[in-house]
Amino acid sequence: MRIPVAPPAPPRRLQSATLDGGWDKRLRSGSVEPDRTLDLHGHNLDGAWVAIDRTLERAIDAGDRVLLLVTGHERRGEPPIARGRIRAAVHDWLAASRHASRIAAVRAAHRRHGGGGSLYIILRRG
């Protein structure tokens, strides 16, 4: 007799995950200082994925809570190269990451930390 295998659970929606207390308020006001920053300007897709994975690993090992991920602003069009590919992929990457269980939420960054071209990754406590 074969036991049915459940399909894999869909990835968590990190950008809609809830945070406790005043986290969202502090993030929206820009009063949170990131513990670590990763700027992905100049990376290709593969390099960005590796950099995100390594930075998350280091941040988790160090006990960091807030990672600022600078992806760059989304740009429309494809002249002469596709633009905004890293920005478009980052939420899926984070949800599928080996570190996904350690990520509490992903939020848009305050304008003093790059606004629409950056994201806060909030990590769970150890």
Chimera marker file (.cmm) of the C-alpha trace (Angstrom):
<marker_set name="trace">
<marker id="1" x="0.000" y="0.000" z="0.000" r="1" g="1" b="0" radius="0.5"/>
<marker id="2" x="1.389" y="3.404" z="-1.018" r="1" g="1" b="0" radius="0.5"/>
<marker id="3" x="1.191" y="6.262" z="1.422" r="1" g="1" b="0" radius="0.5"/>
<marker id="4" x="0.313" y="9.506" z="-0.366" r="1" g="1" b="0" radius="0.5"/>
<marker id="5" x="2.957" y="12.157" z="-0.157" r="1" g="1" b="0" radius="0.5"/>
<marker id="6" x="1.741" y="15.651" z="0.568" r="1" g="1" b="0" radius="0.5"/>
<marker id="7" x="2.857" y="18.309" z="-1.903" r="1" g="1" b="0" radius="0.5"/>
<marker id="8" x="5.483" y="20.696" z="-0.567" r="1" g="1" b="0" radius="0.5"/>
<marker id="9" x="4.078" y="23.621" z="1.358" r="1" g="1" b="0" radius="0.5"/>
<marker id="10" x="4.106" y="26.902" z="-0.557" r="1" g="1" b="0" radius="0.5"/>
<marker id="11" x="6.803" y="29.320" z="0.586" r="1" g="1" b="0" radius="0.5"/>
<marker id="12" x="5.864" y="31.733" z="3.354" r="1" g="1" b="0" radius="0.5"/>
<marker id="13" x="5.010" y="35.245" z="2.237" r="1" g="1" b="0" radius="0.5"/>
<marker id="14" x="7.770" y="37.035" z="4.139" r="1" g="1" b="0" radius="0.5"/>
<marker id="15" x="6.652" y="40.501" z="3.082" r="1" g="1" b="0" radius="0.5"/>
<marker id="16" x="3.231" y="39.963" z="4.739" r="1" g="1" b="0" radius="0.5"/>
<marker id="17" x="4.516" y="38.226" z="7.884" r="1" g="1" b="0" radius="0.5"/>
<marker id="18" x="3.521" y="39.966" z="11.087" r="1" g="1" b="0" radius="0.5"/>
<marker id="19" x="6.001" y="41.430" z="13.513" r="1" g="1" b="0" radius="0.5"/>
<marker id="20" x="5.504" y="41.906" z="17.227" r="1" g="1" b="0" radius="0.5"/>
<marker id="21" x="5.036" y="45.213" z="19.002" r="1" g="1" b="0" radius="0.5"/>
<marker id="22" x="6.299" y="48.365" z="17.382" r="1" g="1" b="0" radius="0.5"/>
<marker id="23" x="8.611" y="46.810" z="14.788" r="1" g="1" b="0" radius="0.5"/>
<marker id="24" x="6.600" y="47.964" z="11.775" r="1" g="1" b="0" radius="0.5"/>
<marker id="25" x="6.182" y="51.438" z="13.250" r="1" g="1" b="0" radius="0.5"/>
<marker id="26" x="9.921" y="51.756" z="13.900" r="1" g="1" b="0" radius="0.5"/>
<marker id="27" x="10.757" y="50.464" z="10.417" r="1" g="1" b="0" radius="0.5"/>
<marker id="28" x="8.330" y="52.884" z="8.729" r="1" g="1" b="0" radius="0.5"/>
<marker id="29" x="9.750" y="55.809" z="10.714" r="1" g="1" b="0" radius="0.5"/>
<marker id="30" x="13.344" y="54.930" z="9.834" r="1" g="1" b="0" radius="0.5"/>
<marker id="31" x="14.367" y="54.752" z="13.485" r="1" g="1" b="0" radius="0.5"/>
<marker id="32" x="15.837" y="51.247" z="13.154" r="1" g="1" b="0" radius="0.5"/>
<marker id="33" x="19.527" y="51.025" z="12.312" r="1" g="1" b="0" radius="0.5"/>
<marker id="34" x="20.508" y="47.943" z="10.297" r="1" g="1" b="0" radius="0.5"/>
<marker id="35" x="23.054" y="45.652" z="11.920" r="1" g="1" b="0" radius="0.5"/>
<marker id="36" x="24.451" y="44.703" z="8.521" r="1" g="1" b="0" radius="0.5"/>
<marker id="37" x="24.126" y="45.950" z="4.934" r="1" g="1" b="0" radius="0.5"/>
<marker id="38" x="24.467" y="44.092" z="1.653" r="1" g="1" b="0" radius="0.5"/>
<marker id="39" x="24.640" y="46.171" z="-1.531" r="1" g="1" b="0" radius="0.5"/>
<marker id="40" x="23.880" y="44.090" z="-4.624" r="1" g="1" b="0" radius="0.5"/>
<marker id="41" x="24.800" y="46.754" z="-7.196" r="1" g="1" b="0" radius="0.5"/>
<marker id="42" x="27.152" y="45.234" z="-9.753" r="1" g="1" b="0" radius="0.5"/>
<marker id="43" x="26.106" y="41.621" z="-9.052" r="1" g="1" b="0" radius="0.5"/>
<marker id="44" x="24.615" y="39.286" z="-11.615" r="1" g="1" b="0" radius="0.5"/>
<marker id="45" x="21.785" y="36.930" z="-10.595" r="1" g="1" b="0" radius="0.5"/>
<marker id="46" x="24.057" y="34.078" z="-9.513" r="1" g="1" b="0" radius="0.5"/>
<marker id="47" x="26.425" y="36.370" z="-7.643" r="1" g="1" b="0" radius="0.5"/>
<marker id="48" x="23.544" y="38.092" z="-5.870" r="1" g="1" b="0" radius="0.5"/>
<marker id="49" x="22.092" y="34.772" z="-4.718" r="1" g="1" b="0" radius="0.5"/>
<marker id="50" x="25.470" y="33.662" z="-3.313" r="1" g="1" b="0" radius="0.5"/>
<marker id="51" x="26.014" y="37.046" z="-1.618" r="1" g="1" b="0" radius="0.5"/>
<marker id="52" x="22.555" y="36.963" z="-0.008" r="1" g="1" b="0" radius="0.5"/>
<marker id="53" x="23.073" y="33.413" z="1.262" r="1" g="1" b="0" radius="0.5"/>
<marker id="54" x="26.503" y="34.178" z="2.731" r="1" g="1" b="0" radius="0.5"/>
<marker id="55" x="25.386" y="37.446" z="4.293" r="1" g="1" b="0" radius="0.5"/>
<marker id="56" x="22.344" y="35.808" z="5.887" r="1" g="1" b="0" radius="0.5"/>
<marker id="57" x="24.582" y="33.071" z="7.286" r="1" g="1" b="0" radius="0.5"/>
<marker id="58" x="26.990" y="35.613" z="8.770" r="1" g="1" b="0" radius="0.5"/>
<marker id="59" x="24.174" y="37.781" z="10.143" r="1" g="1" b="0" radius="0.5"/>
<marker id="60" x="22.510" y="34.793" z="11.814" r="1" g="1" b="0" radius="0.5"/>
<marker id="61" x="25.826" y="33.592" z="13.279" r="1" g="1" b="0" radius="0.5"/>
<marker id="62" x="26.498" y="37.101" z="14.647" r="1" g="1" b="0" radius="0.5"/>
<marker id="63" x="23.027" y="37.419" z="16.185" r="1" g="1" b="0" radius="0.5"/>
<marker id="64" x="22.049" y="40.357" z="13.964" r="1" g="1" b="0" radius="0.5"/>
<marker id="65" x="18.359" y="41.284" z="13.823" r="1" g="1" b="0" radius="0.5"/>
<marker id="66" x="18.097" y="43.732" z="10.893" r="1" g="1" b="0" radius="0.5"/>
<marker id="67" x="19.781" y="43.299" z="7.533" r="1" g="1" b="0" radius="0.5"/>
<marker id="68" x="19.523" y="46.065" z="4.935" r="1" g="1" b="0" radius="0.5"/>
<marker id="69" x="19.478" y="44.603" z="1.438" r="1" g="1" b="0" radius="0.5"/>
<marker id="70" x="20.192" y="47.185" z="-1.281" r="1" g="1" b="0" radius="0.5"/>
<marker id="71" x="18.813" y="45.842" z="-4.552" r="1" g="1" b="0" radius="0.5"/>
<marker id="72" x="18.498" y="49.043" z="-6.541" r="1" g="1" b="0" radius="0.5"/>
<marker id="73" x="15.317" y="50.613" z="-7.835" r="1" g="1" b="0" radius="0.5"/>
<marker id="74" x="13.230" y="48.686" z="-10.305" r="1" g="1" b="0" radius="0.5"/>
<marker id="75" x="13.684" y="50.121" z="-13.776" r="1" g="1" b="0" radius="0.5"/>
<marker id="76" x="11.245" y="49.599" z="-16.578" r="1" g="1" b="0" radius="0.5"/>
<marker id="77" x="12.353" y="48.290" z="-19.925" r="1" g="1" b="0" radius="0.5"/>
<marker id="78" x="15.195" y="46.165" z="-21.182" r="1" g="1" b="0" radius="0.5"/>
<marker id="79" x="17.635" y="48.450" z="-23.007" r="1" g="1" b="0" radius="0.5"/>
<marker id="80" x="20.150" y="46.847" z="-23.689" r="1" g="1" b="0" radius="0.5"/>
<marker id="81" x="20.069" y="44.419" z="-20.724" r="1" g="1" b="0" radius="0.5"/>
<marker id="82" x="17.205" y="43.226" z="-18.551" r="1" g="1" b="0" radius="0.5"/>
<marker id="83" x="16.951" y="45.499" z="-15.541" r="1" g="1" b="0" radius="0.5"/>
<marker id="84" x="15.583" y="44.860" z="-12.078" r="1" g="1" b="0" radius="0.5"/>
<marker id="85" x="15.985" y="41.086" z="-12.263" r="1" g="1" b="0" radius="0.5"/>
<marker id="86" x="17.554" y="40.817" z="-8.806" r="1" g="1" b="0" radius="0.5"/>
<marker id="87" x="14.854" y="43.002" z="-7.286" r="1" g="1" b="0" radius="0.5"/>
<marker id="88" x="12.167" y="40.876" z="-8.944" r="1" g="1" b="0" radius="0.5"/>
<marker id="89" x="13.656" y="37.607" z="-7.647" r="1" g="1" b="0" radius="0.5"/>
<marker id="90" x="14.675" y="38.527" z="-4.113" r="1" g="1" b="0" radius="0.5"/>
<marker id="91" x="11.381" y="37.731" z="-2.318" r="1" g="1" b="0" radius="0.5"/>
<marker id="92" x="11.215" y="34.278" z="-3.900" r="1" g="1" b="0" radius="0.5"/>
<marker id="93" x="14.882" y="33.668" z="-3.100" r="1" g="1" b="0" radius="0.5"/>
<marker id="94" x="14.401" y="34.576" z="0.547" r="1" g="1" b="0" radius="0.5"/>
<marker id="95" x="11.300" y="32.404" z="0.895" r="1" g="1" b="0" radius="0.5"/>
<marker id="96" x="13.128" y="29.432" z="-0.658" r="1" g="1" b="0" radius="0.5"/>
<marker id="97" x="16.407" y="30.068" z="1.152" r="1" g="1" b="0" radius="0.5"/>
<marker id="98" x="17.941" y="27.589" z="3.552" r="1" g="1" b="0" radius="0.5"/>
<marker id="99" x="17.651" y="30.472" z="6.048" r="1" g="1" b="0" radius="0.5"/>
<marker id="100" x="13.920" y="31.087" z="5.486" r="1" g="1" b="0" radius="0.5"/>
<marker id="101" x="12.971" y="29.742" z="8.913" r="1" g="1" b="0" radius="0.5"/>
<marker id="102" x="15.240" y="32.376" z="10.520" r="1" g="1" b="0" radius="0.5"/>
<marker id="103" x="13.649" y="35.276" z="8.601" r="1" g="1" b="0" radius="0.5"/>
<marker id="104" x="10.771" y="36.842" z="10.532" r="1" g="1" b="0" radius="0.5"/>
<marker id="105" x="9.733" y="39.335" z="7.842" r="1" g="1" b="0" radius="0.5"/>
<marker id="106" x="10.832" y="41.415" z="4.862" r="1" g="1" b="0" radius="0.5"/>
<marker id="107" x="9.831" y="45.064" z="4.648" r="1" g="1" b="0" radius="0.5"/>
<marker id="108" x="10.434" y="47.997" z="2.330" r="1" g="1" b="0" radius="0.5"/>
<marker id="109" x="13.212" y="50.211" z="3.636" r="1" g="1" b="0" radius="0.5"/>
<marker id="110" x="12.727" y="53.759" z="4.843" r="1" g="1" b="0" radius="0.5"/>
<marker id="111" x="13.873" y="56.408" z="2.386" r="1" g="1" b="0" radius="0.5"/>
<marker id="112" x="16.936" y="57.223" z="4.539" r="1" g="1" b="0" radius="0.5"/>
<marker id="113" x="18.061" y="53.622" z="3.934" r="1" g="1" b="0" radius="0.5"/>
<marker id="114" x="17.347" y="53.596" z="0.204" r="1" g="1" b="0" radius="0.5"/>
<marker id="115" x="13.543" y="53.561" z="0.066" r="1" g="1" b="0" radius="0.5"/>
<marker id="116" x="12.176" y="51.586" z="-2.865" r="1" g="1" b="0" radius="0.5"/>
<marker id="117" x="15.648" y="50.350" z="-3.806" r="1" g="1" b="0" radius="0.5"/>
<marker id="118" x="16.219" y="48.578" z="-0.494" r="1" g="1" b="0" radius="0.5"/>
<marker id="119" x="14.612" y="46.062" z="1.836" r="1" g="1" b="0" radius="0.5"/>
<marker id="120" x="14.858" y="45.293" z="5.527" r="1" g="1" b="0" radius="0.5"/>
<marker id="121" x="15.215" y="41.613" z="6.385" r="1" g="1" b="0" radius="0.5"/>
<marker id="122" x="14.177" y="41.064" z="9.993" r="1" g="1" b="0" radius="0.5"/>
<marker id="123" x="15.776" y="37.975" z="11.499" r="1" g="1" b="0" radius="0.5"/>
<marker id="124" x="14.327" y="35.900" z="14.329" r="1" g="1" b="0" radius="0.5"/>
<marker id="125" x="16.125" y="35.739" z="17.626" r="1" g="1" b="0" radius="0.5"/>
<marker id="126" x="18.536" y="32.850" z="17.949" r="1" g="1" b="0" radius="0.5"/>
<link id1="1" id2="2" r="1" g="1" b="0" radius="0.2"/>
<link id1="2" id2="3" r="1" g="1" b="0" radius="0.2"/>
<link id1="3" id2="4" r="1" g="1" b="0" radius="0.2"/>
<link id1="4" id2="5" r="1" g="1" b="0" radius="0.2"/>
<link id1="5" id2="6" r="1" g="1" b="0" radius="0.2"/>
<link id1="6" id2="7" r="1" g="1" b="0" radius="0.2"/>
<link id1="7" id2="8" r="1" g="1" b="0" radius="0.2"/>
<link id1="8" id2="9" r="1" g="1" b="0" radius="0.2"/>
<link id1="9" id2="10" r="1" g="1" b="0" radius="0.2"/>
<link id1="10" id2="11" r="1" g="1" b="0" radius="0.2"/>
<link id1="11" id2="12" r="1" g="1" b="0" radius="0.2"/>
<link id1="12" id2="13" r="1" g="1" b="0" radius="0.2"/>
<link id1="13" id2="14" r="1" g="1" b="0" radius="0.2"/>
<link id1="14" id2="15" r="1" g="1" b="0" radius="0.2"/>
<link id1="15" id2="16" r="1" g="1" b="0" radius="0.2"/>
<link id1="16" id2="17" r="1" g="1" b="0" radius="0.2"/>
<link id1="17" id2="18" r="1" g="1" b="0" radius="0.2"/>
<link id1="18" id2="19" r="1" g="1" b="0" radius="0.2"/>
<link id1="19" id2="20" r="1" g="1" b="0" radius="0.2"/>
<link id1="20" id2="21" r="1" g="1" b="0" radius="0.2"/>
<link id1="21" id2="22" r="1" g="1" b="0" radius="0.2"/>
<link id1="22" id2="23" r="1" g="1" b="0" radius="0.2"/>
<link id1="23" id2="24" r="1" g="1" b="0" radius="0.2"/>
<link id1="24" id2="25" r="1" g="1" b="0" radius="0.2"/>
<link id1="25" id2="26" r="1" g="1" b="0" radius="0.2"/>
<link id1="26" id2="27" r="1" g="1" b="0" radius="0.2"/>
<link id1="27" id2="28" r="1" g="1" b="0" radius="0.2"/>
<link id1="28" id2="29" r="1" g="1" b="0" radius="0.2"/>
<link id1="29" id2="30" r="1" g="1" b="0" radius="0.2"/>
<link id1="30" id2="31" r="1" g="1" b="0" radius="0.2"/>
<link id1="31" id2="32" r="1" g="1" b="0" radius="0.2"/>
<link id1="32" id2="33" r="1" g="1" b="0" radius="0.2"/>
<link id1="33" id2="34" r="1" g="1" b="0" radius="0.2"/>
<link id1="34" id2="35" r="1" g="1" b="0" radius="0.2"/>
<link id1="35" id2="36" r="1" g="1" b="0" radius="0.2"/>
<link id1="36" id2="37" r="1" g="1" b="0" radius="0.2"/>
<link id1="37" id2="38" r="1" g="1" b="0" radius="0.2"/>
<link id1="38" id2="39" r="1" g="1" b="0" radius="0.2"/>
<link id1="39" id2="40" r="1" g="1" b="0" radius="0.2"/>
<link id1="40" id2="41" r="1" g="1" b="0" radius="0.2"/>
<link id1="41" id2="42" r="1" g="1" b="0" radius="0.2"/>
<link id1="42" id2="43" r="1" g="1" b="0" radius="0.2"/>
<link id1="43" id2="44" r="1" g="1" b="0" radius="0.2"/>
<link id1="44" id2="45" r="1" g="1" b="0" radius="0.2"/>
<link id1="45" id2="46" r="1" g="1" b="0" radius="0.2"/>
<link id1="46" id2="47" r="1" g="1" b="0" radius="0.2"/>
<link id1="47" id2="48" r="1" g="1" b="0" radius="0.2"/>
<link id1="48" id2="49" r="1" g="1" b="0" radius="0.2"/>
<link id1="49" id2="50" r="1" g="1" b="0" radius="0.2"/>
<link id1="50" id2="51" r="1" g="1" b="0" radius="0.2"/>
<link id1="51" id2="52" r="1" g="1" b="0" radius="0.2"/>
<link id1="52" id2="53" r="1" g="1" b="0" radius="0.2"/>
<link id1="53" id2="54" r="1" g="1" b="0" radius="0.2"/>
<link id1="54" id2="55" r="1" g="1" b="0" radius="0.2"/>
<link id1="55" id2="56" r="1" g="1" b="0" radius="0.2"/>
<link id1="56" id2="57" r="1" g="1" b="0" radius="0.2"/>
<link id1="57" id2="58" r="1" g="1" b="0" radius="0.2"/>
<link id1="58" id2="59" r="1" g="1" b="0" radius="0.2"/>
<link id1="59" id2="60" r="1" g="1" b="0" radius="0.2"/>
<link id1="60" id2="61" r="1" g="1" b="0" radius="0.2"/>
<link id1="61" id2="62" r="1" g="1" b="0" radius="0.2"/>
<link id1="62" id2="63" r="1" g="1" b="0" radius="0.2"/>
<link id1="63" id2="64" r="1" g="1" b="0" radius="0.2"/>
<link id1="64" id2="65" r="1" g="1" b="0" radius="0.2"/>
<link id1="65" id2="66" r="1" g="1" b="0" radius="0.2"/>
<link id1="66" id2="67" r="1" g="1" b="0" radius="0.2"/>
<link id1="67" id2="68" r="1" g="1" b="0" radius="0.2"/>
<link id1="68" id2="69" r="1" g="1" b="0" radius="0.2"/>
<link id1="69" id2="70" r="1" g="1" b="0" radius="0.2"/>
<link id1="70" id2="71" r="1" g="1" b="0" radius="0.2"/>
<link id1="71" id2="72" r="1" g="1" b="0" radius="0.2"/>
<link id1="72" id2="73" r="1" g="1" b="0" radius="0.2"/>
<link id1="73" id2="74" r="1" g="1" b="0" radius="0.2"/>
<link id1="74" id2="75" r="1" g="1" b="0" radius="0.2"/>
<link id1="75" id2="76" r="1" g="1" b="0" radius="0.2"/>
<link id1="76" id2="77" r="1" g="1" b="0" radius="0.2"/>
<link id1="77" id2="78" r="1" g="1" b="0" radius="0.2"/>
<link id1="78" id2="79" r="1" g="1" b="0" radius="0.2"/>
<link id1="79" id2="80" r="1" g="1" b="0" radius="0.2"/>
<link id1="80" id2="81" r="1" g="1" b="0" radius="0.2"/>
<link id1="81" id2="82" r="1" g="1" b="0" radius="0.2"/>
<link id1="82" id2="83" r="1" g="1" b="0" radius="0.2"/>
<link id1="83" id2="84" r="1" g="1" b="0" radius="0.2"/>
<link id1="84" id2="85" r="1" g="1" b="0" radius="0.2"/>
<link id1="85" id2="86" r="1" g="1" b="0" radius="0.2"/>
<link id1="86" id2="87" r="1" g="1" b="0" radius="0.2"/>
<link id1="87" id2="88" r="1" g="1" b="0" radius="0.2"/>
<link id1="88" id2="89" r="1" g="1" b="0" radius="0.2"/>
<link id1="89" id2="90" r="1" g="1" b="0" radius="0.2"/>
<link id1="90" id2="91" r="1" g="1" b="0" radius="0.2"/>
<link id1="91" id2="92" r="1" g="1" b="0" radius="0.2"/>
<link id1="92" id2="93" r="1" g="1" b="0" radius="0.2"/>
<link id1="93" id2="94" r="1" g="1" b="0" radius="0.2"/>
<link id1="94" id2="95" r="1" g="1" b="0" radius="0.2"/>
<link id1="95" id2="96" r="1" g="1" b="0" radius="0.2"/>
<link id1="96" id2="97" r="1" g="1" b="0" radius="0.2"/>
<link id1="97" id2="98" r="1" g="1" b="0" radius="0.2"/>
<link id1="98" id2="99" r="1" g="1" b="0" radius="0.2"/>
<link id1="99" id2="100" r="1" g="1" b="0" radius="0.2"/>
<link id1="100" id2="101" r="1" g="1" b="0" radius="0.2"/>
<link id1="101" id2="102" r="1" g="1" b="0" radius="0.2"/>
<link id1="102" id2="103" r="1" g="1" b="0" radius="0.2"/>
<link id1="103" id2="104" r="1" g="1" b="0" radius="0.2"/>
<link id1="104" id2="105" r="1" g="1" b="0" radius="0.2"/>
<link id1="105" id2="106" r="1" g="1" b="0" radius="0.2"/>
<link id1="106" id2="107" r="1" g="1" b="0" radius="0.2"/>
<link id1="107" id2="108" r="1" g="1" b="0" radius="0.2"/>
<link id1="108" id2="109" r="1" g="1" b="0" radius="0.2"/>
<link id1="109" id2="110" r="1" g="1" b="0" radius="0.2"/>
<link id1="110" id2="111" r="1" g="1" b="0" radius="0.2"/>
<link id1="111" id2="112" r="1" g="1" b="0" radius="0.2"/>
<link id1="112" id2="113" r="1" g="1" b="0" radius="0.2"/>
<link id1="113" id2="114" r="1" g="1" b="0" radius="0.2"/>
<link id1="114" id2="115" r="1" g="1" b="0" radius="0.2"/>
<link id1="115" id2="116" r="1" g="1" b="0" radius="0.2"/>
<link id1="116" id2="117" r="1" g="1" b="0" radius="0.2"/>
<link id1="117" id2="118" r="1" g="1" b="0" radius="0.2"/>
<link id1="118" id2="119" r="1" g="1" b="0" radius="0.2"/>
<link id1="119" id2="120" r="1" g="1" b="0" radius="0.2"/>
<link id1="120" id2="121" r="1" g="1" b="0" radius="0.2"/>
<link id1="121" id2="122" r="1" g="1" b="0" radius="0.2"/>
<link id1="122" id2="123" r="1" g="1" b="0" radius="0.2"/>
<link id1="123" id2="124" r="1" g="1" b="0" radius="0.2"/>
<link id1="124" id2="125" r="1" g="1" b="0" radius="0.2"/>
<link id1="125" id2="126" r="1" g="1" b="0" radius="0.2"/>
</marker_set>
